[in-house]
Amino acid sequence: MGRIAGVTAAETRDRLLQAAADVFAARGYDGTRVSDIAATAGVSNGALYAHFGSKAELLVAALRAHGPRLLATLFAADPDRSIADLLLVVGRRLPRRREACGHLIVEAMVAARRDEEVARAMRDYAGERADWLAALVRVAQAGDEIDPALSPDAVAHFCLLLAMGSALVTPALRAVDDGEWSALLARVVGALAPTDTTAQRGAPQ
């Protein structure tokens, strides 16, 4: 099982990332061997190491490739859409998330507590996501959607906590009424608006 005939290096990498996401989610980080991932992808261990230097590197690479990116997808599809509206759309889906990437996040967070190599990679991953969210918040502040007095880094951190926490508190563990959750989110997102905007929204018509 070396490189598969007719398959490019990029395709081999994609196969390895998909196999890693599946195997890590099913067996956990500690219960997964590099050979398990290679076998699932249909390649040799040597082919795997030609793309990834370690199991920890492969875990975080799989998370980057298959982790949650709904907000980025929605923003790319409709860049003129209100950032506040995008946050609401994504936030409403968090309590119902059942995708395998949620398990992958949990495995990565648990492994990071025990393995410094995973922890370093996860700090980079979390930092990248937080920086992207903070940049999005700055766009919203420039468009008078979010109060410019708020720290973009703090808002991004709050969003990151919600997103990663939703991977831990799944519907099977604890469910919440959709309407009640949406009402709470609307209140929270509304509180991020500039003060004068909030006052106008609350003024009698």
ChimeraX attribute file (.defattr): number of C-alpha atoms within 10 A of each C-alpha:
attribute: neighborCount
match mode: 1-to-1
recipient: residues
	/A:1	12
	/A:2	12
	/A:3	15
	/A:4	14
	/A:5	6
	/A:6	7
	/A:7	10
	/A:8	11
	/A:9	14
	/A:10	10
	/A:11	12
	/A:12	19
	/A:13	17
	/A:14	15
	/A:15	19
	/A:16	26
	/A:17	25
	/A:18	18
	/A:19	20
	/A:20	29
	/A:21	27
	/A:22	20
	/A:23	20
	/A:24	26
	/A:25	20
	/A:26	15
	/A:27	13
	/A:28	19
	/A:29	21
	/A:30	12
	/A:31	10
	/A:32	16
	/A:33	14
	/A:34	17
	/A:35	14
	/A:36	17
	/A:37	26
	/A:38	22
	/A:39	15
	/A:40	16
	/A:41	20
	/A:42	18
	/A:43	19
	/A:44	19
	/A:45	16
	/A:46	14
	/A:47	19
	/A:48	25
	/A:49	14
	/A:50	11
	/A:51	15
	/A:52	17
	/A:53	10
	/A:54	13
	/A:55	20
	/A:56	23
	/A:57	17
	/A:58	24
	/A:59	25
	/A:60	25
	/A:61	20
	/A:62	23
	/A:63	23
	/A:64	17
	/A:65	15
	/A:66	19
	/A:67	18
	/A:68	18
	/A:69	12
	/A:70	13
	/A:71	16
	/A:72	15
	/A:73	11
	/A:74	15
	/A:75	15
	/A:76	11
	/A:77	10
	/A:78	11
	/A:79	12
	/A:80	8
	/A:81	12
	/A:82	14
	/A:83	21
	/A:84	17
	/A:85	13
	/A:86	17
	/A:87	16
	/A:88	16
	/A:89	16
	/A:90	14
	/A:91	21
	/A:92	18
	/A:93	16
	/A:94	19
	/A:95	21
	/A:96	17
	/A:97	17
	/A:98	15
	/A:99	11
	/A:100	17
	/A:101	22
	/A:102	23
	/A:103	21
	/A:104	27
	/A:105	27
	/A:106	19
	/A:107	20
	/A:108	24
	/A:109	15
	/A:110	16
	/A:111	20
	/A:112	19
	/A:113	10
	/A:114	11
	/A:115	12
	/A:116	12
	/A:117	14
	/A:118	23
	/A:119	19
	/A:120	14
	/A:121	19
	/A:122	23
	/A:123	11
	/A:124	13
	/A:125	16
	/A:126	14
	/A:127	14
	/A:128	13
	/A:129	17
	/A:130	21
	/A:131	16
	/A:132	15
	/A:133	21
	/A:134	20
	/A:135	15
	/A:136	17
	/A:137	25
	/A:138	20
	/A:139	15
	/A:140	19
	/A:141	20
	/A:142	12
	/A:143	13
	/A:144	13
	/A:145	21
	/A:146	25
	/A:147	22
	/A:148	18
	/A:149	10
	/A:150	15
	/A:151	13
	/A:152	23
	/A:153	17
	/A:154	13
	/A:155	17
	/A:156	20
	/A:157	19
	/A:158	12
	/A:159	18
	/A:160	17
	/A:161	11
	/A:162	14
	/A:163	19
	/A:164	17
	/A:165	16
	/A:166	20
	/A:167	22
	/A:168	14
	/A:169	15
	/A:170	17
	/A:171	15
	/A:172	8
	/A:173	7
	/A:174	9
	/A:175	11
	/A:176	10
	/A:177	8
	/A:178	13
	/A:179	10
	/A:180	10
	/A:181	16
	/A:182	16
	/A:183	11
	/A:184	13
	/A:185	17
	/A:186	17
	/A:187	11
	/A:188	12
	/A:189	17
	/A:190	17
	/A:191	14
	/A:192	19
	/A:193	20
	/A:194	17
	/A:195	15
	/A:196	10
	/A:197	17
	/A:198	14
	/A:199	11
	/A:200	10
	/A:201	11
	/A:202	9
	/A:203	8
	/A:204	6
	/A:205	5
